[in-house]
Every structure is written in structure tokens, then in C-alpha cells.
């Protein structure tokens, strides 16, 4: 397991899987260890995945200053990761809350980003986020599911801020396109992979400056792909489409039947969509 030092000296770990051109991967959660990304639906057949454990998660060390969990303060960690790998420009993939970190990295270091893939990614960095109404709209798509009756009220309490631990457990199926054995195992690992204290600091006040970030991405040269699950509510596909409109060179792929973890729900569709995008994303000059 490779280790490198963040600019403040915190030891950070990353994991390498697969072969091919490098793809830097940032996990969501927020602040969930990168293990939950697995092989991203077999994307390892096309790319060498470099999965970063953010500070205080997975095999990375806990920082001396908890304030460094804030999203914008982790941008330097991503830049150190790039330099550690010896790459001049990178293809960057981020899932869920990792989308904010990837966007802030691209805003600060646009010359380092060849392409950006946001997988059901959040975009608070650009002033866009899901709402309780969005969650309700997404939930309405699942009324035929056998678990719906027992999960809907719990799901509503989460976004109302009144949920118990039991509510979080009951509502978990909403995040998956298929609530099968693989989804259950994936969900069961979340608590052990997550740093809840760090998650509370990730989007702390001051982390995002949306107006400046929007102005920056409006002139990006990098290609951007937004991968959405048709059954995901955070963000809804139409919200992701609005994010795509903020970039000069962005496209969206909506995977039918997929939820918030589309590589689990539709591995083939996910890996082929992302691999095709990356193959077309630009010159193959990633190694410094």
C-alpha cells in the first residue's frame, strides 16, 4: 500500500487496481474510505485506478488539525497525490461528495486536469445541490419496490433532519437501483469505512465560493462527463444536466435502473460509458 506525505505532513494512502492509463479516483461519503469504490464495475479492464484514501479515512492517517478535513483544504492533498504519481495532467473521477473536491481541484489547477468524470457527483462548489423536494421526487419513482412502504417515511425524516439510526438503515434501499445481496453487503460496510466526525467538517462554512468557481469552469478546456443514475435523487438527472450546462465541454450519461452507485447497478453500462468517454477525452500524454 503506497504512502505519500500531504503538504502538512499527514501520511496519505492510495490503492492501485487494474492496468492501462492512470485514472485518479476521489471517494465520496463524504469522508468514506475508497474501498467502497471497488473496481468501479470492472473499469480496471480499461484503466489503472489510483484510489485515494482521504485524510482520516481508510489507511490514511488522522491529521493533527481537524480543520483540514474541510473540502477546500484537501485540494492540496489531491495536488500532492498527482505529483506523487509523477503525472503532468490527469484524468480525474469523483463520486458523490468527492465531486466537490474534484471541482475545487480543477478550479485551482485547471492546467492539471485533462478530463473530469463526476459520478452522481455533488456540485456545492458551483452552488448546486439537491433538496428535500428532489429527494421526494426521486423516491416517488420507487413506489413499486417491495421495501417502499417501510422506507418512505424514514427517508423523509432523514431530509427533515429528524432521523434516527433506524431510519437511516430503513431508507438505505433508496440509494441502490437493485436492493440485492451485493447492495446489502455494500451498504453494510459504510459505517466501518466512514469518518463521521470528518464528514461534519467537510462542507463547513467557507469551503465553497460558488460564484468564483462558476466563472472558472465557464472557461475550462477540459472535457467533463456527468454520470447519473435514473433512479438517483442526489442529484436527480435533471439537476446533473443543469450542472453540465455550466461547462463549455460537458456531456451527461443517464444509466437506466441505476441509483447512487451506478457501477453496482449496471457494471457493463457504467464501465463502457466511462471508458468510451476517457478514450475520447484527449491526448495520451499523462506521464510527466
C-alpha positions in Angstrom: 0.0 0.0 0.0 1.8 3.2 -1.2 2.0 6.1 1.2 2.9 9.7 0.4 3.0 12.9 2.6 0.4 15.7 2.3 1.8 19.2 2.4 1.2 19.4 6.1 3.0 16.1 6.7 -0.1 13.9 7.1 0.6 10.4 5.6 -1.9 9.6 2.9 -2.5 6.2 1.4 -3.7 5.2 -2.1 -4.6 1.9 -3.7 -3.8 0.8 -7.3 -6.0 -1.6 -9.3 -6.0 -2.6 -12.9 -4.0 -1.8 -16.0 -3.8 0.9 -18.6 -3.7 4.7 -18.5 -4.0 6.2 -15.0 -7.3 7.4 -13.6 -7.2 9.3 -10.3 -10.3 8.4 -8.2 -11.7 10.5 -5.3 -14.3 8.9 -3.0 -17.4 10.4 -1.6 -19.3 9.8 1.6 -18.3 12.4 2.4 -15.1 11.0 4.0 -15.6 7.4 3.2 -12.6 5.2 2.6 -12.0 4.5 -1.1 -12.6 0.7 -0.6 -16.3 1.1 -1.4 -15.5 2.1 -5.0 -14.2 -1.5 -5.6 -13.1 -1.9 -9.2 -15.8 0.6 -10.4 -17.8 -2.1 -12.2 -14.8 -3.6 -14.0 -13.3 -0.3 -15.1 -10.0 -1.8 -14.2 -10.2 -3.6 -17.6 -9.6 -0.3 -19.3 -7.8 1.9 -16.8 -5.3 1.7 -13.9 -7.3 3.1 -11.0 -5.4 5.1 -8.3 -7.9 5.4 -5.4 -7.1 7.9 -2.7 -8.0 7.4 0.9 -8.8 11.0 2.0 -7.1 12.1 5.2 -8.5 10.4 8.3 -10.1 7.6 6.2 -9.1 4.1 5.2 -5.3 3.6 5.5 -4.6 7.4 5.6 -3.5 9.0 8.9 -5.6 11.3 11.0 -4.4 14.9 10.6 -3.1 16.9 13.6 -5.6 19.7 12.7 -9.2 18.5 12.3 -9.9 21.8 10.4 -8.1 20.3 7.4 -11.0 18.0 6.8 -12.7 20.9 5.1 -13.1 20.2 1.4 -11.2 23.2 0.1 -8.3 22.4 2.4 -7.9 18.9 0.9 -7.2 20.3 -2.6 -3.5 20.4 -1.7 -3.7 16.7 -0.9 -5.0 15.9 -4.4 -2.2 18.0 -5.9 0.3 16.1 -3.8 -1.2 12.9 -5.0 -0.8 13.9 -8.6 2.8 14.9 -8.0 3.5 11.7 -6.1 2.3 9.7 -9.1 4.5 11.7 -11.5 1.7 12.8 -13.7 1.7 16.1 -15.6 -2.0 16.1 -16.4 -4.7 13.8 -15.0 -8.0 12.1 -15.8 -9.9 12.6 -12.6 -13.0 10.7 -11.4 -15.0 11.6 -8.3 -18.1 10.0 -6.8 -20.8 11.8 -4.8 -19.4 14.3 -2.3 -16.0 13.8 -3.9 -17.3 15.8 -6.8 -16.9 19.0 -4.7 -13.3 18.2 -4.1 -12.6 17.4 -7.7 -14.3 20.6 -8.8 -12.3 22.7 -6.4 -9.1 20.9 -7.5 -9.9 21.8 -11.1 -10.7 25.4 -10.3 -7.3 25.8 -8.5 -5.3 23.7 -11.0 -7.1 23.7 -14.4 -3.8 23.1 -16.2 -3.5 19.7 -14.5 -6.9 18.3 -15.5 -7.3 16.6 -18.8 -10.8 15.3 -18.1 -13.3 15.1 -15.2 -15.8 12.4 -14.6 -18.4 13.1 -11.9 -20.3 10.0 -10.9 -23.6 11.0 -9.2 -21.5 13.9 -8.1 -22.4 16.8 -5.8 -21.6 20.3 -7.0 -22.0 22.5 -4.0 -18.7 24.0 -5.1 -20.7 25.5 -8.0 -23.7 26.5 -5.9 -25.8 23.5 -7.0 -27.1 20.8 -4.6 -30.1 18.5 -4.1 -33.0 19.5 -1.9 -35.6 17.6 0.2 -38.0 18.2 -2.7 -35.6 16.5 -5.1 -35.4 13.5 -2.7 -39.1 13.2 -2.6 -39.3 13.3 -6.4 -36.7 10.6 -6.7 -38.5 8.5 -4.0 -41.7 8.6 -6.0 -40.0 6.5 -8.7 -39.7 3.6 -6.3 -43.3 3.0 -5.2 -43.4 -0.4 -6.8 -40.5 -1.7 -4.7 -41.4 -4.3 -2.0 -39.5 -2.3 0.5 -41.0 1.1 -0.3 -43.8 1.2 2.3 -41.3 0.6 5.2 -38.7 3.0 3.9 -40.6 6.1 2.6 -41.3 7.7 5.9 -37.8 7.0 7.2 -36.4 8.6 4.0 -38.4 11.7 4.6 -37.2 12.1 8.2 -33.6 12.0 7.0 -34.1 15.1 4.9 -36.2 16.7 7.5 -33.3 16.3 10.0 -35.3 14.2 12.5 -34.0 10.7 11.6 -32.8 8.1 14.0 -30.2 5.4 13.2 -33.0 3.0 12.5 -34.4 5.5 9.9 -31.1 5.6 8.1 -31.0 1.8 7.9 -34.6 1.5 6.7 -34.0 4.1 3.9 -30.8 2.7 2.6 -32.5 0.9 -0.4 -33.3 4.2 -2.0 -29.6 4.6 -2.8 -29.4 1.5 -4.9 -31.1 0.6 -8.2 -31.4 -3.0 -7.0 -31.7 -3.9 -3.4 -30.0 -7.3 -3.8 -27.3 -9.2 -1.8 -24.5 -7.1 -3.4 -26.2 -3.8 -2.5 -26.8 -5.1 1.1 -23.2 -6.0 1.5 -22.0 -2.7 0.1 -24.3 -0.7 2.4 -23.3 -2.8 5.4 -19.7 -1.7 5.0 -20.4 2.0 5.1 -20.3 2.6 8.8 -16.9 0.9 9.2 -15.5 2.8 6.2 -16.7 6.3 7.2 -15.2 9.0 9.4 -18.4 10.7 10.6 -16.5 13.4 12.6 -14.6 14.4 9.5 -17.7 14.4 7.4 -19.2 17.0 9.6 -16.3 19.4 8.7 -16.2 18.6 5.0 -18.6 21.3 3.9 -18.1 23.6 6.8 -18.7 27.4 6.2 -16.0 28.8 3.9 -15.4 25.6 2.0 -17.1 26.9 -1.2 -17.1 30.1 -3.2 -19.7 29.3 -5.9 -19.5 32.5 -8.0 -15.8 32.3 -8.4 -15.9 28.6 -9.2 -18.6 29.1 -11.8 -16.6 31.8 -13.5 -13.6 29.5 -13.5 -15.3 26.4 -15.0 -17.0 28.5 -17.6 -13.7 28.8 -19.5 -12.4 25.3 -18.8 -10.8 23.4 -21.7 -11.2 20.0 -20.1 -13.9 17.6 -21.1 -16.4 16.7 -18.4 -18.7 13.7 -18.1 -21.6 13.6 -15.6 -22.8 10.1 -14.9 -26.3 9.9 -13.5 -28.5 7.1 -12.2 -32.0 7.4 -13.5 -33.3 6.4 -10.0 -30.9 8.6 -8.1 -32.2 11.7 -6.3 -29.0 13.3 -5.2 -28.6 14.7 -7.8 -31.6 14.0 -10.0 -30.5 13.6 -13.6 -32.1 16.9 -14.5 -30.1 18.6 -11.8 -26.9 17.0 -13.1 -27.9 18.3 -16.6 -28.0 21.8 -15.1 -24.5 21.3 -13.8 -23.3 20.1 -17.2 -24.6 23.4 -18.7 -22.0 25.3 -16.6 -19.1 23.8 -18.6 -18.1 24.5 -22.2 -17.4 20.8 -22.9 -19.6 18.7 -20.8 -21.9 15.7 -21.6 -24.2 13.6 -19.5 -24.9 9.9 -19.4 -28.0 8.6 -17.6 -27.9 4.9 -16.7 -31.5 3.4 -16.6 -32.2 1.4 -13.5 -29.2 2.8 -11.6 -29.1 4.6 -8.3 -26.4 6.5 -6.4 -23.8 3.7 -7.0 -24.3 3.0 -10.8 -21.2 0.8 -11.1 -23.0 -1.7 -8.8 -26.4 -1.5 -10.6 -25.2 -1.5 -14.2 -21.5 -2.6 -14.2 -21.3 -3.0 -18.0 -23.1 0.2 -18.9 -21.0 2.1 -16.4 -17.6 0.9 -17.4 -18.3 1.2 -21.1 -19.7 4.7 -20.7 -16.8 5.9 -18.7 -14.1 4.1 -20.8 -15.5 5.4 -24.0 -15.5 9.0 -22.6 -11.9 8.6 -21.4 -10.7 7.2 -24.7 -12.1 10.4 -26.4 -11.0 12.8 -23.7 -7.8 14.0 -25.2 -4.1 13.3 -26.0 -2.4 10.4 -24.2 0.3 12.4 -22.5 -0.4 11.8 -18.8 3.0 10.8 -17.6 5.4 13.6 -16.9 
